[in-house]
Amino acid sequence: MTTKTDLTEDEWSRLLRGPLVAGLAISIADPGGPIEATKETIATIRVMTSPPTDEQLLADIAGEIKRLAERRENPFGDLRVEGGAMASQHVLDELRAIDVVLRTKVDEAEAEAYRGWLLAAAQASAEAAKEGGFLGIAAKRVSEGEADMLERLRDALGMASQVTPGLE
């Protein structure tokens, strides 16, 4: 079992913001309007405050995220993602750095559960708002840009490729 004391402050900060970074990656991949961004953010927050497994590390991280929210503190910590063409590369680099922490410091079962949690946050963000079309007509649940980013997230986390639900 991995605990906060097994990690440096930087490593812990990375793991704390990981689910939010995964959701942000989707928003960056196919930027929409403010309503789409809000739906994507809410979906990500729902997942990041409710881990899909009972692994203690995930519960500890979710609890810390909730405490940060209650104190109205920024869960991104010192991470700054600039807009533009480099934004998606920046979030993917952050997820690769998280994967290094998972591979070197975290129990294997917890690391796999955490990777799944990140992917669930990204998937929830991708499915939160329909993309394209006109007034919802001919819109897709998951856009091609979002599906591409989901694949890039899997790659950054060393996970096998899968078909993305909702992409039609």
C-alpha positions in Angstrom: 0.0 0.0 0.0 1.3 3.4 -1.0 0.8 6.4 1.2 1.5 10.1 1.0 4.6 9.6 3.1 6.1 7.3 0.4 6.1 10.2 -2.0 7.9 13.6 -2.3 5.8 16.7 -2.2 6.1 17.1 -6.0 5.1 13.5 -6.6 2.0 13.8 -4.3 1.0 17.1 -6.0 1.2 15.4 -9.4 -1.0 12.5 -8.3 -3.5 15.0 -6.8 -3.9 16.9 -10.0 -3.8 13.9 -12.3 -7.5 13.3 -12.8 -8.1 17.0 -13.4 -5.2 17.1 -15.9 -6.7 14.1 -17.7 -10.0 15.9 -18.0 -8.3 19.1 -19.1 -6.6 17.2 -21.9 -10.0 16.5 -23.4 -11.1 20.1 -23.2 -7.9 21.2 -24.9 -8.2 18.5 -27.6 -11.5 19.9 -28.8 -12.3 23.2 -27.3 -16.0 24.1 -27.3 -17.9 27.0 -25.8 -18.3 27.8 -22.1 -21.3 25.4 -21.7 -19.3 22.5 -23.1 -16.3 23.4 -20.9 -18.4 23.6 -17.8 -20.1 20.2 -18.5 -16.6 18.6 -19.1 -15.2 20.1 -15.9 -18.2 19.0 -13.8 -17.9 15.4 -15.2 -14.2 15.4 -14.4 -14.8 16.6 -10.9 -17.5 13.9 -10.3 -15.0 11.2 -11.3 -12.1 12.7 -9.4 -14.0 12.9 -6.1 -15.3 9.3 -6.4 -12.6 6.9 -7.3 -13.7 3.7 -9.1 -12.0 1.3 -6.7 -11.4 1.1 -3.0 -7.6 1.3 -3.3 -6.4 3.3 -0.3 -4.1 5.6 -2.4 -7.1 6.7 -4.5 -9.3 7.3 -1.5 -6.5 9.4 0.1 -6.1 11.4 -3.1 -9.9 11.9 -3.5 -10.1 13.0 0.2 -7.3 15.5 -0.3 -9.0 16.9 -3.5 -12.2 17.3 -1.5 -10.4 19.2 1.3 -8.7 21.4 -1.3 -12.1 22.2 -2.8 -13.6 23.0 0.6 -10.7 25.4 1.3 -11.1 26.8 -2.2 -7.5 26.0 -3.0 -6.3 25.4 -6.6 -5.9 21.6 -7.2 -3.5 22.3 -10.0 -0.9 23.5 -7.5 2.0 25.0 -9.3 1.1 23.5 -12.7 0.6 26.1 -15.4 -0.8 25.1 -18.8 -0.5 27.8 -21.4 -3.0 27.9 -24.2 -2.2 27.4 -27.8 -0.6 24.6 -29.8 1.7 23.4 -26.9 -1.1 23.0 -24.4 -1.9 19.4 -25.3 1.8 18.5 -25.3 2.2 20.1 -21.9 -0.7 18.0 -20.4 0.6 14.8 -22.0 4.1 15.5 -20.6 2.5 16.0 -17.1 0.7 12.6 -17.5 4.0 10.9 -18.6 5.6 12.4 -15.4 2.7 11.0 -13.4 3.3 7.6 -15.0 6.9 7.7 -13.9 5.8 8.2 -10.3 3.3 5.3 -10.7 6.0 3.0 -12.1 8.7 3.9 -9.6 6.9 4.7 -6.3 3.4 3.2 -6.3 2.2 -0.3 -5.6 1.4 -2.1 -8.9 -2.3 -2.6 -8.2 -2.7 0.9 -7.0 -0.9 2.2 -10.0 -3.2 0.3 -12.4 -6.3 1.6 -10.5 -5.0 5.1 -10.6 -4.4 4.9 -14.4 -7.9 3.6 -14.8 -9.1 6.5 -12.7 -7.4 9.0 -14.9 -8.8 7.4 -18.0 -12.3 7.4 -16.5 -11.9 11.2 -15.7 -10.9 11.8 -19.3 -13.7 9.6 -20.7 -16.3 11.3 -18.5 -15.1 14.7 -19.8 -15.2 13.5 -23.4 -18.8 12.2 -23.0 -20.1 15.2 -21.1 -21.1 17.3 -24.0 -21.9 16.6 -27.6 -19.5 18.0 -30.1 -20.2 19.5 -33.5 -23.5 19.5 -35.4 -26.0 22.3 -35.3 -28.2 22.6 -32.2 -27.3 19.1 -31.3 -28.3 17.7 -34.7 -25.6 15.4 -36.1 -23.5 16.0 -33.0 -21.2 13.3 -31.7 -20.9 12.2 -28.1 -17.1 12.0 -28.5 -15.4 14.0 -31.2 -12.5 12.8 -33.3 -10.2 15.2 -31.5 -11.3 13.9 -28.1 -11.0 10.3 -29.3 -7.5 11.0 -30.5 -6.6 12.6 -27.1 -8.0 9.6 -25.3 -5.7 7.4 -27.3 -2.7 9.7 -26.6 -3.6 9.6 -22.9 -3.6 5.8 -22.9 -0.2 5.9 -24.6 1.2 8.4 -22.1 0.0 6.1 -19.3 1.3 2.9 -21.0 -2.2 1.5 -21.4 -3.4 -0.7 -24.2 -5.5 0.9 -27.0 -9.2 0.4 -26.9 -12.1 1.5 -29.0 -13.6 4.7 -27.6 -17.3 4.4 -26.8 -19.4 7.2 -28.3 -17.3 7.8 -31.4 -19.4 7.1 -34.4 
